[in-house]
Amino acid sequence: MTDKRRGSDQVAARAVAQRSDAFFKIFGWVFEHTFKKGFHAARIASGAPLALPRDKRIVIYTNHPSWWDGVTYVLLAKHLYPNYRVYTPVDAEVFGQYGFIARIGAFGVTQNSRRGAVEFISGSKAVFALPDGLLIVAAQGRFADPRERPLACGAGIAHLPDHVSGLVFIPLAIEYPLWSEKQPELLLKFGQAIDGQSLIGLPVRERLARLEGALESEMNQLAALAIAREEKAFDVWLLGTMGVNPIYDAWRRLTSKLRGRNFSAEHGPRT
């Protein structure tokens, strides 16, 4: 190992060690409150394989449609993976703007540079040196519309099997469409796991193409469900805000009561 790589590994290990369970609980509550004010519901496409193999090191890799992805990752960590310490790499410039994110599981990566590639590998190794480390990666490395094709992911995840053993990659498609309510929906669709061992021996370009293909497939399926507004195809994971306006909704509640009807603040069918 070169002195440069050893130094990067040491920096990454210190960054990973900054995560605080207490801070995560606080910001987990803050982010959930923020989500509930801004969204109607979070939904996961039914039949998705959410159980994680305990004998594997987990990489969940996603598309990157919105600023809200960071909030989504925290909610995933809080509600779906509470037995893991979840980490995610973020743009080093963003990392520098928000000092607290290191305390909730972020580490900085310099975008579009060899230095960033080293930082990503070093940070991932530090995460997986933990017995309960889990990595969630915005694989596109930039904000991109969920309909953008062809899908292009950063090559970093394709290099990981050369540096960390026992990996499994799980594609996760994310969308934030507006349906029948004032607030948007958060839609998730998980794909089948890809064993990192099956990628060893393949050229990096072929590895990346396989990972991109799996994520793009889930994105295409999620897009079809989102366009069709197939609520029954999803399990509701979290409920957010319903209604149009507090004053108007109070009037609607009163008139419903006077007419002997049950009141629902939702504009469309009940979730």
Short mmCIF file of the C-alpha atoms (twelve columns), coordinates in Angstrom:
data_MODEL
# 
_entry.id   MODEL 
# 
loop_
_atom_site.group_PDB 
_atom_site.id 
_atom_site.type_symbol 
_atom_site.label_atom_id 
_atom_site.label_alt_id 
_atom_site.label_comp_id 
_atom_site.label_asym_id 
_atom_site.label_seq_id 
_atom_site.Cartn_x 
_atom_site.Cartn_y 
_atom_site.Cartn_z 
_atom_site.pdbx_PDB_model_num 
ATOM 1   C CA . MET A 1   0.000   0.000   0.000   1 
ATOM 2   C CA . THR A 2   1.393   3.401   -0.973  1 
ATOM 3   C CA . ASP A 3   1.819   6.149   1.603   1 
ATOM 4   C CA . LYS A 4   -0.833  8.170   -0.252  1 
ATOM 5   C CA . ARG A 5   -3.399  5.353   -0.059  1 
ATOM 6   C CA . ARG A 6   -2.493  4.614   3.576   1 
ATOM 7   C CA . GLY A 7   -2.985  8.284   4.441   1 
ATOM 8   C CA . SER A 8   -6.359  8.329   2.683   1 
ATOM 9   C CA . ASP A 9   -7.459  5.211   4.575   1 
ATOM 10  C CA . GLN A 10  -6.537  6.845   7.876   1 
ATOM 11  C CA . VAL A 11  -8.459  10.019  7.002   1 
ATOM 12  C CA . ALA A 12  -11.472 7.924   5.973   1 
ATOM 13  C CA . ALA A 13  -11.370 5.907   9.183   1 
ATOM 14  C CA . ARG A 14  -11.409 9.131   11.230  1 
ATOM 15  C CA . ALA A 15  -14.309 10.481  9.159   1 
ATOM 16  C CA . VAL A 16  -16.340 7.310   9.623   1 
ATOM 17  C CA . ALA A 17  -15.633 7.359   13.357  1 
ATOM 18  C CA . GLN A 18  -17.337 10.782  13.629  1 
ATOM 19  C CA . ARG A 19  -20.790 9.244   13.259  1 
ATOM 20  C CA . SER A 20  -22.764 9.630   16.483  1 
ATOM 21  C CA . ASP A 21  -25.794 7.537   17.387  1 
ATOM 22  C CA . ALA A 22  -27.128 10.438  19.470  1 
ATOM 23  C CA . PHE A 23  -26.800 12.896  16.593  1 
ATOM 24  C CA . PHE A 24  -28.380 10.405  14.237  1 
ATOM 25  C CA . LYS A 25  -31.418 10.013  16.499  1 
ATOM 26  C CA . ILE A 26  -31.849 13.779  16.700  1 
ATOM 27  C CA . PHE A 27  -31.528 14.372  12.970  1 
ATOM 28  C CA . GLY A 28  -33.525 11.241  12.222  1 
ATOM 29  C CA . TRP A 29  -36.421 12.885  14.060  1 
ATOM 30  C CA . VAL A 30  -35.813 16.234  12.316  1 
ATOM 31  C CA . PHE A 31  -35.643 14.666  8.858   1 
ATOM 32  C CA . GLU A 32  -38.761 12.577  9.460   1 
ATOM 33  C CA . HIS A 33  -40.642 15.685  10.606  1 
ATOM 34  C CA . THR A 34  -39.404 17.492  7.465   1 
ATOM 35  C CA . PHE A 35  -40.569 14.615  5.295   1 
ATOM 36  C CA . LYS A 36  -44.019 14.456  6.885   1 
ATOM 37  C CA . LYS A 37  -44.559 18.178  6.314   1 
ATOM 38  C CA . GLY A 38  -43.515 17.959  2.676   1 
ATOM 39  C CA . PHE A 39  -44.916 14.623  1.443   1 
ATOM 40  C CA . HIS A 40  -48.196 12.763  1.279   1 
ATOM 41  C CA . ALA A 41  -46.765 9.254   1.753   1 
ATOM 42  C CA . ALA A 42  -43.697 7.073   1.270   1 
ATOM 43  C CA . ARG A 43  -44.407 3.888   -0.657  1 
ATOM 44  C CA . ILE A 44  -42.363 0.782   -1.418  1 
ATOM 45  C CA . ALA A 45  -43.231 -1.325  -4.446  1 
ATOM 46  C CA . SER A 46  -44.793 -4.554  -3.176  1 
ATOM 47  C CA . GLY A 47  -42.845 -7.788  -3.240  1 
ATOM 48  C CA . ALA A 48  -39.450 -6.095  -2.942  1 
ATOM 49  C CA . PRO A 49  -36.749 -8.159  -1.206  1 
ATOM 50  C CA . LEU A 50  -36.094 -5.969  1.840   1 
ATOM 51  C CA . ALA A 51  -34.448 -8.633  4.018   1 
ATOM 52  C CA . LEU A 52  -30.675 -8.206  3.988   1 
ATOM 53  C CA . PRO A 53  -28.251 -11.123 4.214   1 
ATOM 54  C CA . ARG A 54  -26.471 -10.800 7.555   1 
ATOM 55  C CA . ASP A 55  -23.328 -12.532 6.308   1 
ATOM 56  C CA . LYS A 56  -22.766 -9.962  3.539   1 
ATOM 57  C CA . ARG A 57  -21.551 -6.391  3.290   1 
ATOM 58  C CA . ILE A 58  -24.404 -4.391  1.830   1 
ATOM 59  C CA . VAL A 59  -24.193 -1.663  -0.827  1 
ATOM 60  C CA . ILE A 60  -27.542 -0.108  -1.716  1 
ATOM 61  C CA . TYR A 61  -27.047 1.997   -4.831  1 
ATOM 62  C CA . THR A 62  -29.648 4.420   -6.179  1 
ATOM 63  C CA . ASN A 63  -30.408 6.958   -8.843  1 
ATOM 64  C CA . HIS A 64  -30.146 10.590  -7.727  1 
ATOM 65  C CA . PRO A 65  -33.295 12.529  -8.675  1 
ATOM 66  C CA . SER A 66  -33.517 15.137  -5.926  1 
ATOM 67  C CA . TRP A 67  -32.178 17.002  -2.902  1 
ATOM 68  C CA . TRP A 68  -34.626 14.838  -0.952  1 
ATOM 69  C CA . ASP A 69  -32.442 11.757  -1.489  1 
ATOM 70  C CA . GLY A 70  -30.412 12.585  1.608   1 
ATOM 71  C CA . VAL A 71  -33.595 12.694  3.689   1 
ATOM 72  C CA . THR A 72  -34.702 9.411   2.111   1 
ATOM 73  C CA . TYR A 73  -31.417 7.754   3.064   1 
ATOM 74  C CA . VAL A 74  -31.794 8.838   6.686   1 
ATOM 75  C CA . LEU A 75  -35.364 7.500   6.776   1 
ATOM 76  C CA . LEU A 76  -34.184 4.202   5.302   1 
ATOM 77  C CA . ALA A 77  -31.497 3.978   7.957   1 
ATOM 78  C CA . LYS A 78  -33.913 4.853   10.749  1 
ATOM 79  C CA . HIS A 79  -36.868 2.657   9.796   1 
ATOM 80  C CA . LEU A 80  -35.655 -0.184  7.570   1 
ATOM 81  C CA . TYR A 81  -32.101 -0.726  8.766   1 
ATOM 82  C CA . PRO A 82  -31.981 0.236   12.463  1 
ATOM 83  C CA . ASN A 83  -29.528 -2.590  13.217  1 
ATOM 84  C CA . TYR A 84  -26.928 -1.137  10.846  1 
ATOM 85  C CA . ARG A 85  -24.744 1.931   10.940  1 
ATOM 86  C CA . VAL A 86  -25.591 3.475   7.588   1 
ATOM 87  C CA . TYR A 87  -23.148 5.709   5.705   1 
ATOM 88  C CA . THR A 88  -23.233 7.557   2.409   1 
ATOM 89  C CA . PRO A 89  -20.584 9.385   0.362   1 
ATOM 90  C CA . VAL A 90  -21.392 12.998  -0.541  1 
ATOM 91  C CA . ASP A 91  -19.788 15.655  -2.722  1 
ATOM 92  C CA . ALA A 92  -16.874 17.162  -0.783  1 
ATOM 93  C CA . GLU A 93  -18.169 20.689  -1.462  1 
ATOM 94  C CA . VAL A 94  -21.549 19.827  0.055   1 
ATOM 95  C CA . PHE A 95  -19.798 18.037  2.896   1 
ATOM 96  C CA . GLY A 96  -17.913 21.247  3.665   1 
ATOM 97  C CA . GLN A 97  -21.126 23.293  3.771   1 
ATOM 98  C CA . TYR A 98  -22.952 21.077  6.267   1 
ATOM 99  C CA . GLY A 99  -20.625 20.088  9.077   1 
ATOM 100 C CA . PHE A 100 -23.249 18.075  10.942  1 
ATOM 101 C CA . ILE A 101 -23.639 15.446  8.207   1 
ATOM 102 C CA . ALA A 102 -20.432 13.712  9.261   1 
ATOM 103 C CA . ARG A 103 -22.168 13.076  12.581  1 
ATOM 104 C CA . ILE A 104 -25.039 11.270  10.877  1 
ATOM 105 C CA . GLY A 105 -22.971 9.045   8.600   1 
ATOM 106 C CA . ALA A 106 -21.671 11.029  5.613   1 
ATOM 107 C CA . PHE A 107 -18.108 11.185  4.316   1 
ATOM 108 C CA . GLY A 108 -16.758 13.543  1.662   1 
ATOM 109 C CA . VAL A 109 -15.668 12.549  -1.840  1 
ATOM 110 C CA . THR A 110 -14.073 14.979  -4.308  1 
ATOM 111 C CA . GLN A 111 -16.148 14.768  -7.475  1 
ATOM 112 C CA . ASN A 112 -14.730 13.730  -10.871 1 
ATOM 113 C CA . SER A 113 -11.153 13.241  -9.798  1 
ATOM 114 C CA . ARG A 114 -8.649  10.505  -8.997  1 
ATOM 115 C CA . ARG A 115 -8.519  11.856  -5.479  1 
ATOM 116 C CA . GLY A 116 -12.264 11.317  -5.203  1 
ATOM 117 C CA . ALA A 117 -11.923 7.720   -6.402  1 
ATOM 118 C CA . VAL A 118 -9.374  7.055   -3.669  1 
ATOM 119 C CA . GLU A 119 -11.588 8.787   -1.079  1 
ATOM 120 C CA . PHE A 120 -14.594 6.700   -2.091  1 
ATOM 121 C CA . ILE A 121 -12.709 3.403   -1.860  1 
ATOM 122 C CA . SER A 122 -11.057 4.380   1.429   1 
ATOM 123 C CA . GLY A 123 -14.345 5.550   2.934   1 
ATOM 124 C CA . SER A 124 -16.130 2.381   1.845   1 
ATOM 125 C CA . LYS A 125 -13.397 0.206   3.317   1 
ATOM 126 C CA . ALA A 126 -13.701 2.069   6.616   1 
ATOM 127 C CA . VAL A 127 -17.482 1.535   6.624   1 
ATOM 128 C CA . PHE A 128 -17.131 -2.177  5.954   1 
ATOM 129 C CA . ALA A 129 -14.462 -2.540  8.604   1 
ATOM 130 C CA . LEU A 130 -17.373 -2.066  11.015  1 
ATOM 131 C CA . PRO A 131 -19.348 -5.193  11.888  1 
ATOM 132 C CA . ASP A 132 -22.624 -3.399  11.134  1 
ATOM 133 C CA . GLY A 133 -21.604 -0.974  8.391   1 
ATOM 134 C CA . LEU A 134 -23.950 -0.447  5.441   1 
ATOM 135 C CA . LEU A 135 -23.361 1.838   2.457   1 
ATOM 136 C CA . ILE A 136 -26.005 3.758   0.498   1 
ATOM 137 C CA . VAL A 137 -24.639 5.384   -2.657  1 
ATOM 138 C CA . ALA A 138 -26.240 7.897   -5.040  1 
ATOM 139 C CA . ALA A 139 -24.586 6.060   -7.903  1 
ATOM 140 C CA . GLN A 140 -25.139 8.678   -10.609 1 
ATOM 141 C CA . GLY A 141 -22.983 11.120  -8.682  1 
ATOM 142 C CA . ARG A 142 -25.120 14.073  -9.791  1 
ATOM 143 C CA . PHE A 143 -28.751 15.128  -9.802  1 
ATOM 144 C CA . ALA A 144 -30.558 13.615  -12.790 1 
ATOM 145 C CA . ASP A 145 -34.179 13.284  -13.855 1 
ATOM 146 C CA . PRO A 146 -35.419 9.731   -13.170 1 
ATOM 147 C CA . ARG A 147 -36.449 9.407   -16.843 1 
ATOM 148 C CA . GLU A 148 -32.965 10.254  -18.162 1 
ATOM 149 C CA . ARG A 149 -31.553 7.460   -20.321 1 
ATOM 150 C CA . PRO A 150 -29.132 5.886   -20.776 1 
ATOM 151 C CA . LEU A 151 -28.386 5.600   -17.083 1 
ATOM 152 C CA . ALA A 152 -24.795 6.494   -16.266 1 
ATOM 153 C CA . CYS A 153 -23.302 5.657   -12.869 1 
ATOM 154 C CA . GLY A 154 -19.910 6.517   -11.486 1 
ATOM 155 C CA . ALA A 155 -17.352 3.721   -11.826 1 
ATOM 156 C CA . GLY A 156 -16.491 3.713   -8.121  1 
ATOM 157 C CA . ILE A 157 -19.014 1.045   -7.141  1 
ATOM 158 C CA . ALA A 158 -17.691 -1.259  -9.874  1 
ATOM 159 C CA . HIS A 159 -14.208 -1.097  -8.322  1 
ATOM 160 C CA . LEU A 160 -15.400 -1.975  -4.805  1 
ATOM 161 C CA . PRO A 161 -15.226 -5.795  -5.174  1 
ATOM 162 C CA . ASP A 162 -11.464 -5.470  -5.734  1 
ATOM 163 C CA . HIS A 163 -11.065 -3.842  -2.328  1 
ATOM 164 C CA . VAL A 164 -13.817 -5.303  -0.114  1 
ATOM 165 C CA . SER A 165 -14.808 -8.959  0.045   1 
ATOM 166 C CA . GLY A 166 -18.281 -10.366 0.681   1 
ATOM 167 C CA . LEU A 167 -20.170 -7.534  -0.991  1 
ATOM 168 C CA . VAL A 168 -23.720 -7.611  -2.263  1 
ATOM 169 C CA . PHE A 169 -25.171 -4.785  -4.380  1 
ATOM 170 C CA . ILE A 170 -28.882 -3.913  -4.145  1 
ATOM 171 C CA . PRO A 171 -30.334 -1.501  -6.733  1 
ATOM 172 C CA . LEU A 172 -32.937 0.969   -5.464  1 
ATOM 173 C CA . ALA A 173 -35.009 3.187   -7.776  1 
ATOM 174 C CA . ILE A 174 -36.399 6.443   -6.326  1 
ATOM 175 C CA . GLU A 175 -39.035 8.875   -7.614  1 
ATOM 176 C CA . TYR A 176 -40.950 11.832  -6.114  1 
ATOM 177 C CA . PRO A 177 -44.048 12.248  -8.325  1 
ATOM 178 C CA . LEU A 178 -47.127 14.382  -7.725  1 
ATOM 179 C CA . TRP A 179 -50.319 12.322  -7.864  1 
ATOM 180 C CA . SER A 180 -53.754 13.376  -6.628  1 
ATOM 181 C CA . GLU A 181 -52.662 15.262  -3.503  1 
ATOM 182 C CA . LYS A 182 -51.074 18.655  -2.951  1 
ATOM 183 C CA . GLN A 183 -47.976 16.935  -1.597  1 
ATOM 184 C CA . PRO A 184 -45.737 14.602  -3.646  1 
ATOM 185 C CA . GLU A 185 -45.253 10.886  -3.096  1 
ATOM 186 C CA . LEU A 186 -41.957 9.174   -2.278  1 
ATOM 187 C CA . LEU A 187 -41.760 5.969   -4.314  1 
ATOM 188 C CA . LEU A 188 -39.141 3.246   -3.867  1 
ATOM 189 C CA . LYS A 189 -38.490 0.010   -5.743  1 
ATOM 190 C CA . PHE A 190 -35.789 -2.425  -4.695  1 
ATOM 191 C CA . GLY A 191 -34.188 -4.850  -7.129  1 
ATOM 192 C CA . GLN A 192 -32.625 -8.270  -6.730  1 
ATOM 193 C CA . ALA A 193 -29.245 -8.444  -5.023  1 
ATOM 194 C CA . ILE A 194 -26.095 -8.844  -7.127  1 
ATOM 195 C CA . ASP A 195 -23.289 -10.811 -5.482  1 
ATOM 196 C CA . GLY A 196 -20.055 -8.872  -5.700  1 
ATOM 197 C CA . GLN A 197 -18.136 -12.108 -6.157  1 
ATOM 198 C CA . SER A 198 -19.888 -12.615 -9.499  1 
ATOM 199 C CA . LEU A 199 -18.276 -9.389  -10.742 1 
ATOM 200 C CA . ILE A 200 -14.705 -10.401 -9.932  1 
ATOM 201 C CA . GLY A 201 -12.753 -11.158 -13.087 1 
ATOM 202 C CA . LEU A 202 -14.934 -9.001  -15.322 1 
ATOM 203 C CA . PRO A 203 -13.559 -5.769  -16.804 1 
ATOM 204 C CA . VAL A 204 -14.713 -2.742  -14.815 1 
ATOM 205 C CA . ARG A 205 -16.777 -1.505  -17.760 1 
ATOM 206 C CA . GLU A 206 -18.716 -4.803  -17.838 1 
ATOM 207 C CA . ARG A 207 -19.228 -4.731  -14.081 1 
ATOM 208 C CA . LEU A 208 -20.570 -1.213  -14.277 1 
ATOM 209 C CA . ALA A 209 -22.855 -2.093  -17.196 1 
ATOM 210 C CA . ARG A 210 -24.348 -4.943  -15.179 1 
ATOM 211 C CA . LEU A 211 -24.939 -2.719  -12.146 1 
ATOM 212 C CA . GLU A 212 -26.373 0.066   -14.316 1 
ATOM 213 C CA . GLY A 213 -28.630 -2.389  -16.128 1 
ATOM 214 C CA . ALA A 214 -30.084 -3.711  -12.872 1 
ATOM 215 C CA . LEU A 215 -30.806 -0.206  -11.554 1 
ATOM 216 C CA . GLU A 216 -32.188 1.010   -14.880 1 
ATOM 217 C CA . SER A 217 -34.557 -1.964  -14.969 1 
ATOM 218 C CA . GLU A 218 -35.960 -1.033  -11.541 1 
ATOM 219 C CA . MET A 219 -36.218 2.622   -12.581 1 
ATOM 220 C CA . ASN A 220 -38.160 1.650   -15.714 1 
ATOM 221 C CA . GLN A 221 -40.573 -0.495  -13.715 1 
ATOM 222 C CA . LEU A 222 -41.014 2.229   -11.100 1 
ATOM 223 C CA . ALA A 223 -41.614 4.816   -13.826 1 
ATOM 224 C CA . ALA A 224 -44.404 2.678   -15.277 1 
ATOM 225 C CA . LEU A 225 -46.049 2.371   -11.851 1 
ATOM 226 C CA . ALA A 226 -45.643 6.097   -11.196 1 
ATOM 227 C CA . ILE A 227 -47.136 7.074   -14.545 1 
ATOM 228 C CA . ALA A 228 -50.062 4.679   -14.025 1 
ATOM 229 C CA . ARG A 229 -50.486 5.903   -10.415 1 
ATOM 230 C CA . GLU A 230 -50.804 2.296   -9.312  1 
ATOM 231 C CA . GLU A 231 -51.267 2.848   -5.567  1 
ATOM 232 C CA . LYS A 232 -52.167 -0.811  -5.021  1 
ATOM 233 C CA . ALA A 233 -48.759 -1.832  -6.334  1 
ATOM 234 C CA . PHE A 234 -47.137 -0.237  -3.286  1 
ATOM 235 C CA . ASP A 235 -47.018 -0.798  0.452   1 
ATOM 236 C CA . VAL A 236 -47.353 2.440   2.419   1 
ATOM 237 C CA . TRP A 237 -44.222 2.880   4.493   1 
ATOM 238 C CA . LEU A 238 -44.729 6.327   6.071   1 
ATOM 239 C CA . LEU A 239 -47.651 8.718   6.039   1 
ATOM 240 C CA . GLY A 240 -47.046 12.423  5.683   1 
ATOM 241 C CA . THR A 241 -49.333 15.426  5.295   1 
ATOM 242 C CA . MET A 242 -52.870 15.342  3.915   1 
ATOM 243 C CA . GLY A 243 -55.195 18.162  3.018   1 
ATOM 244 C CA . VAL A 244 -55.089 21.475  1.208   1 
ATOM 245 C CA . ASN A 245 -55.026 24.221  3.848   1 
ATOM 246 C CA . PRO A 246 -55.575 24.105  7.650   1 
ATOM 247 C CA . ILE A 247 -58.448 26.632  7.589   1 
ATOM 248 C CA . TYR A 248 -60.165 25.115  4.571   1 
ATOM 249 C CA . ASP A 249 -59.692 21.608  5.961   1 
ATOM 250 C CA . ALA A 250 -61.222 22.690  9.286   1 
ATOM 251 C CA . TRP A 251 -64.286 23.910  7.377   1 
ATOM 252 C CA . ARG A 252 -64.481 20.639  5.454   1 
ATOM 253 C CA . ARG A 253 -64.226 18.703  8.732   1 
ATOM 254 C CA . LEU A 254 -67.043 20.749  10.267  1 
ATOM 255 C CA . THR A 255 -69.370 20.394  7.279   1 
ATOM 256 C CA . SER A 256 -68.709 16.644  7.151   1 
ATOM 257 C CA . LYS A 257 -69.591 16.347  10.834  1 
ATOM 258 C CA . LEU A 258 -72.807 18.338  10.371  1 
ATOM 259 C CA . ARG A 259 -73.793 16.052  7.522   1 
ATOM 260 C CA . GLY A 260 -72.947 12.937  9.507   1 
ATOM 261 C CA . ARG A 261 -70.126 11.912  7.203   1 
ATOM 262 C CA . ASN A 262 -66.665 10.638  7.988   1 
ATOM 263 C CA . PHE A 263 -64.001 13.208  7.128   1 
ATOM 264 C CA . SER A 264 -60.807 12.508  5.197   1 
ATOM 265 C CA . ALA A 265 -58.350 15.291  4.427   1 
ATOM 266 C CA . GLU A 266 -57.120 13.442  1.342   1 
ATOM 267 C CA . HIS A 267 -58.175 14.777  -2.027  1 
ATOM 268 C CA . GLY A 268 -58.093 11.393  -3.717  1 
ATOM 269 C CA . PRO A 269 -58.976 7.894   -2.451  1 
ATOM 270 C CA . ARG A 270 -57.805 7.138   1.100   1 
ATOM 271 C CA . THR A 271 -54.289 5.762   1.403   1 
# 
